Amino acid sequence: MDLKTFELLARYNVWSTRKLNQVLKSVSDADFNAECGLYFKSISGTLNHLLVGEHYLWFPRFLGKTSPVLKLNTIIENDKDKLIYQLEDKDHNWIDFLRDVDVEKFNYDLKYKTSSGKDMSLPYAATLLHVFNHGTHHKGQITTALTSMGYLCPEMDLVCMLIEENCSI
């Protein structure tokens, strides 16, 4: 895996978050918080999980810092608009991170402590790939929930972003 691939995935993460959030802004609070069969119960719970996982746990680890002790189902933000804003705001951190990353690290392991304090070592590049794949996975779950509630969801395939980028050049 190379830097260009990760830069593409980081851009896609920002783009797909924005696309999804455009729909989420019109979702009623009742639907946003309703238990709808998702692993993290609701759309709100799943978005909070993304905030916890991508931004509060993984991001500090890739910076070589200690991540906080947080359960994966921690609710960071109850307010829909503030939650949406935080996700959009923090997604750009990954783009900034990749501007300065030492690509030699892609060949080694990421060493960190888990939320429970256990020492862990995983392949750096594959773990970074996990972060972006994780977001795509849960956004897919959310679009399924939205569709079942009767909301129209945006097309969020990676190729749609590429077409959009090429059309705006």
C-alpha positions as CSV (number, residue, x, y, z in Angstrom):
1,M,0.0,0.0,0.0
2,D,1.3,3.4,-0.8
3,L,0.7,7.0,0.3
4,K,-1.5,7.8,-2.8
5,T,-3.9,5.1,-1.9
6,F,-4.3,6.3,1.7
7,E,-4.7,9.9,0.5
8,L,-7.5,8.7,-1.8
9,L,-9.2,6.8,1.1
10,A,-8.9,9.9,3.4
11,R,-10.5,12.1,0.7
12,Y,-13.2,9.5,0.3
13,N,-13.8,9.4,4.0
14,V,-14.3,13.2,4.1
15,W,-16.5,13.1,0.9
16,S,-18.7,10.2,2.1
17,T,-19.1,11.7,5.5
18,R,-20.4,14.9,4.0
19,K,-22.7,13.1,1.6
20,L,-24.2,11.0,4.4
21,N,-24.5,14.0,6.7
22,Q,-26.5,16.0,4.1
23,V,-29.2,13.3,4.5
24,L,-28.8,13.0,8.3
25,K,-29.5,16.7,8.8
26,S,-33.0,16.1,7.5
27,V,-33.6,13.0,9.7
28,S,-36.0,13.5,12.6
29,D,-34.5,13.3,16.1
30,A,-36.8,10.3,16.7
31,D,-35.4,8.4,13.7
32,F,-31.9,9.5,14.5
33,N,-32.0,8.1,18.0
34,A,-34.4,5.1,17.3
35,E,-33.1,1.6,18.0
36,C,-33.1,0.2,14.4
37,G,-31.2,-3.0,14.6
38,L,-27.7,-1.7,14.2
39,Y,-24.8,-3.1,16.2
40,F,-24.6,0.2,18.1
41,K,-28.4,0.3,18.3
42,S,-29.2,3.6,16.5
43,I,-27.8,5.9,13.8
44,S,-26.7,8.2,16.7
45,G,-25.0,5.3,18.5
46,T,-23.2,4.2,15.3
47,L,-22.0,7.8,14.5
48,N,-20.7,8.1,18.0
49,H,-18.9,4.8,17.6
50,L,-17.3,6.2,14.4
51,L,-16.3,9.3,16.4
52,V,-14.8,7.2,19.2
53,G,-13.1,4.7,17.0
54,E,-11.6,6.8,14.2
55,H,-10.9,10.0,16.1
56,Y,-10.6,9.4,19.8
57,L,-8.8,6.0,19.7
58,W,-7.1,5.4,16.3
59,F,-6.0,8.9,15.5
60,P,-3.9,9.4,18.7
61,R,-2.4,6.0,18.2
62,F,-1.2,6.9,14.7
63,L,0.3,10.1,16.2
64,G,2.3,8.0,18.6
65,K,0.2,9.2,21.6
66,T,-1.8,7.3,24.2
67,S,-5.5,6.9,23.3
68,P,-8.1,7.5,26.0
69,V,-9.8,4.7,27.8
70,L,-13.2,4.6,26.1
71,K,-15.7,1.8,25.3
72,L,-16.6,1.4,21.7
73,N,-20.2,2.3,22.5
74,T,-19.4,5.5,24.4
75,I,-21.7,8.4,23.5
76,I,-19.5,11.5,23.0
77,E,-22.2,13.7,21.7
78,N,-26.0,13.5,22.0
79,D,-26.8,16.6,19.9
80,K,-27.3,15.6,16.3
81,D,-26.0,18.8,14.8
82,K,-22.9,18.9,17.0
83,L,-22.2,15.2,16.3
84,I,-22.4,15.7,12.6
85,Y,-20.1,18.8,12.9
86,Q,-17.5,16.9,14.9
87,L,-17.4,14.0,12.4
88,E,-16.9,16.4,9.4
89,D,-14.4,18.5,11.3
90,K,-12.3,15.6,12.5
91,D,-12.2,13.7,9.2
92,H,-9.9,16.4,7.8
93,N,-7.3,15.4,10.5
94,W,-6.6,12.2,8.5
95,I,-5.8,14.3,5.4
96,D,-3.4,16.5,7.4
97,F,-1.9,13.5,9.0
98,L,-1.0,11.9,5.7
99,R,0.7,15.1,4.5
100,D,3.3,14.6,7.1
101,V,3.4,10.8,7.6
102,D,6.7,9.0,7.3
103,V,5.9,6.4,4.6
104,E,8.6,4.2,5.9
105,K,6.3,3.4,8.8
106,F,4.0,1.6,6.3
107,N,6.6,-1.2,6.3
108,Y,6.6,-1.7,10.1
109,D,4.1,-2.3,12.9
110,L,2.0,0.2,14.8
111,K,2.7,-0.3,18.5
112,Y,0.0,1.0,20.9
113,K,-2.0,0.3,24.0
114,T,-5.6,-0.9,23.6
115,S,-8.4,0.8,25.6
116,S,-7.9,-1.8,28.2
117,G,-4.2,-1.1,28.5
118,K,-2.9,-4.1,26.7
119,D,0.2,-3.7,24.5
120,M,-0.6,-4.3,20.9
121,S,1.4,-4.4,17.7
122,L,-0.2,-4.6,14.2
123,P,1.0,-3.9,10.7
124,Y,0.9,-0.2,10.3
125,A,-0.4,0.1,6.7
126,A,-3.1,-2.6,7.2
127,T,-4.2,-1.0,10.4
128,L,-4.5,2.4,8.7
129,L,-6.5,0.7,6.0
130,H,-8.7,-0.7,8.7
131,V,-9.6,2.8,9.9
132,F,-10.9,3.8,6.5
133,N,-12.6,0.5,5.8
134,H,-14.3,0.7,9.3
135,G,-15.9,4.0,8.4
136,T,-17.2,2.7,5.1
137,H,-18.6,-0.4,6.8
138,H,-20.6,1.6,9.4
139,K,-21.7,4.2,6.9
140,G,-23.2,1.4,4.8
141,Q,-25.1,0.2,7.9
142,I,-26.5,3.7,8.4
143,T,-27.6,4.0,4.8
144,T,-29.4,0.7,5.2
145,A,-31.2,1.9,8.3
146,L,-32.1,5.2,6.6
147,T,-33.5,3.4,3.6
148,S,-35.6,1.1,5.8
149,M,-37.0,4.3,7.4
150,G,-38.0,5.7,4.1
151,Y,-35.2,8.3,3.6
152,L,-33.4,8.6,0.2
153,C,-29.7,8.0,0.6
154,P,-26.9,9.5,-1.5
155,E,-24.8,7.4,-3.9
156,M,-21.6,7.0,-1.9
157,D,-19.5,4.6,-4.1
158,L,-15.9,5.6,-4.4
159,V,-16.2,5.9,-8.1
160,C,-19.0,8.5,-7.7
161,M,-16.4,10.7,-5.8
162,L,-13.9,10.2,-8.6
163,I,-16.5,11.2,-11.2
164,E,-17.4,14.2,-9.2
165,E,-13.8,15.2,-8.8
166,N,-13.1,14.8,-12.5
167,C,-16.2,16.8,-13.5
168,S,-15.2,19.7,-11.3
169,I,-11.7,20.0,-12.7
